[in-house]
Amino acid sequence: MIRSNVLDGARISTRIGEKFVVEADQPAPFGEDTAPSPFDIFLSGISACAAYYAQRYCQKWKLPHEGISVDLVPTYGEKHAVIDITLNVNVPASFPREHLDGLLRNAGACPVKKTLEAPPTVTLKIAAAD
């Protein structure tokens, strides 16, 4: 289970299972900017997932992964809503050209990206606190 607890100011502490805690905050004037905003954490998950799948491709084909990175570039529309996300997979000049298509295809297999392409229903409801 993932549980987010409301703290002081605009801070949120989210526990992911029993192993991890992710802190979030909002930039000023709403928060103190002590941690990434929840939306930045959301976007970073997309980038991290694509990077992981690029890394897996390199491991499978025994290719060097040093110098590979993924840049996420959001495009915002009205009311600061994201209307497009571009993922740029950066590779060093020494990366074998014959593997570029496979690397890109594998990075695109990221389940976070696929979830955005076919979004689930999100249900919001009131539950009694523990």
Backbone hydrogen bonds, N-H to C=O, Kabsch-Sander energy under -0.5 kcal/mol:
donor,donor_aa,acceptor,acceptor_aa,energy
3,R,15,R,-2.3
5,N,3,R,-0.5
5,N,13,S,-3.3
7,L,11,R,-2.5
11,R,8,D,-2.0
12,I,24,A,-2.5
13,S,5,N,-2.3
14,T,12,I,-0.5
14,T,22,V,-3.0
15,R,3,R,-3.0
15,R,13,S,-0.5
16,I,14,T,-0.5
16,I,20,F,-2.8
17,G,1,M,-2.7
17,G,15,R,-0.7
19,K,16,I,-1.1
20,F,16,I,-1.7
22,V,14,T,-3.0
24,A,12,I,-2.7
25,D,36,P,-1.7
30,F,27,P,-1.3
31,G,27,P,-1.5
33,D,26,Q,-2.2
41,I,37,S,-2.2
42,F,38,P,-2.3
43,L,39,F,-2.5
44,S,40,D,-2.6
45,G,41,I,-1.6
46,I,42,F,-1.0
47,S,43,L,-1.7
48,A,44,S,-3.0
49,C,45,G,-2.0
50,A,46,I,-2.2
51,A,47,S,-2.4
52,Y,48,A,-2.3
53,Y,49,C,-2.2
54,A,50,A,-1.8
55,Q,51,A,-2.5
56,R,52,Y,-2.5
57,Y,53,Y,-1.6
58,C,54,A,-2.0
59,Q,55,Q,-2.3
60,K,56,R,-2.6
61,W,57,Y,-2.2
62,K,59,Q,-0.9
63,L,58,C,-3.1
68,I,65,H,-2.0
69,S,90,N,-1.7
71,D,88,N,-2.6
73,V,71,D,-0.5
73,V,86,T,-3.0
75,T,84,D,-2.9
77,G,81,A,-3.4
80,H,77,G,-1.1
81,A,78,E,-1.6
83,I,75,T,-3.0
84,D,75,T,-1.3
86,T,73,V,-2.2
88,N,71,D,-2.9
88,N,86,T,-0.6
89,V,87,L,-0.6
90,N,69,S,-3.1
90,N,88,N,-0.8
95,F,92,P,-2.1
99,H,96,P,-1.9
100,L,97,R,-1.5
103,L,99,H,-2.5
104,L,100,L,-2.5
105,R,101,D,-2.5
106,N,102,G,-2.6
107,A,103,L,-2.5
108,G,104,L,-1.9
109,A,106,N,-1.3
110,C,107,A,-1.2
114,K,110,C,-2.2
115,T,111,P,-2.0
116,L,112,V,-1.7
117,E,113,K,-1.7
118,A,114,K,-1.3
123,T,121,T,-0.5
